[in-house]
């Protein structure tokens, strides 16, 4: 699948569990050239919708991709956070007419073990690749509809 060389993408990464989340950017950049990606780090998942909105409103990006790993920390309801984030990202896309994709995972039984970390690192690479293919597909569809 080809895409226009002038396409620009914003990739927003939450820094909680950055060692896992950063793998999504690796996957994305394996499909989309890194020189077409502007990377923005935010503290956590909850900050992603506002940053996505600010980036989408600039008019510089063909899509905004947001990656986070939301786990049960025992203090808050991780499913509430994940739902609020995904709802916020969807609203940004609808309000700005810029595609906003979520590479946000919320495992039910995550434990900080080498085994779980390896599984989720690999999964984030795959999800990053899938997000890249999705934005390229969206760009192709948009070009056909124009």
Secondary structure, DSSP 4 states (H G I P E B T S, - for coil): ----TT--EEEEEE-TTHHHHHHHHHHHHTTS-GGGEEEEEESSGGGHHHHHHHHHHTS--SEEEEEEE----SSS-HHHHHHHHHHHHHHHHHHHTSEEEEEEE--SS---SHHHHHHHHHHHHHHHHHHHHHHHHHHHHHHHH-
